[in-house]
Amino acid sequence: MALTGGGPGAALALDGKAAADFLLGSASSSPENLYLFFDKEFLQTARVGRWKIHVARWNVQRYQAGSGNQINQTLKAPELYDMTVDVGESYNVAANHPEIVKSLMTASREAEHVPEEIRKANADLLK
């Protein structure tokens, strides 16, 4: 928004950090943001930097027989992946990094500007 002349609150309330310095080459790294991935209204994953956590999945994949009866299921334990070495998300390292799991869950819970209907749909997950 800064590059287009808009400032904080110019259009919508959005979470994020200014990345103009990185985009213009005066900073060597981009600011770390929390990225939340929702499928419909349900939180599925969250990512900050190298870490990605999975917190829920559908019981049936889309475009398969029975996909009309999908149920979003909170995972019994969050799964954590190091995206710098495991882009295929094959090796759950949550047991090795409980502090990262806790940090990502806390950040997801405390994310600003999440509509109330989304918070309600994810109440069990984000308690």
ZIVENRA-V938651 format. One record per residue. N is the residue number from 0. RES is the residue in one letter. OMEGA is omega as a letter, one per 20 degrees, with the letter a starting at -180 (NA if undefined). Layout:
N_RES_OMEGA / N_RES_OMEGA
This chain:
0_M_a / 1_A_a / 2_L_a / 3_T_r / 4_G_r / 5_G_r / 6_G_r / 7_P_r / 8_G_a / 9_A_a / 10_A_a / 11_L_r / 12_A_a / 13_L_r / 14_D_r / 15_G_r / 16_K_r / 17_A_a / 18_A_a / 19_A_a / 20_D_r / 21_F_a / 22_L_a / 23_L_r / 24_G_r / 25_S_r / 26_A_a / 27_S_r / 28_S_r / 29_S_r / 30_P_r / 31_E_r / 32_N_r / 33_L_r / 34_Y_r / 35_L_r / 36_F_r / 37_F_r / 38_D_a / 39_K_r / 40_E_a / 41_F_r / 42_L_r / 43_Q_a / 44_T_r / 45_A_a / 46_R_r / 47_V_r / 48_G_a / 49_R_a / 50_W_r / 51_K_a / 52_I_r / 53_H_a / 54_V_a / 55_A_r / 56_R_r / 57_W_r / 58_N_r / 59_V_r / 60_Q_r / 61_R_r / 62_Y_r / 63_Q_r / 64_A_r / 65_G_a / 66_S_r / 67_G_a / 68_N_a / 69_Q_r / 70_I_r / 71_N_a / 72_Q_r / 73_T_r / 74_L_r / 75_K_r / 76_A_r / 77_P_r / 78_E_a / 79_L_a / 80_Y_r / 81_D_a / 82_M_r / 83_T_a / 84_V_a / 85_D_a / 86_V_r / 87_G_r / 88_E_a / 89_S_a / 90_Y_r / 91_N_a / 92_V_a / 93_A_a / 94_A_a / 95_N_a / 96_H_a / 97_P_a / 98_E_r / 99_I_r / 100_V_a / 101_K_a / 102_S_a / 103_L_r / 104_M_r / 105_T_r / 106_A_r / 107_S_r / 108_R_a / 109_E_a / 110_A_a / 111_E_r / 112_H_r / 113_V_a / 114_P_a / 115_E_a / 116_E_r / 117_I_r / 118_R_r / 119_K_a / 120_A_a / 121_N_a / 122_A_a / 123_D_a / 124_L_a / 125_L_r / 126_K_NA
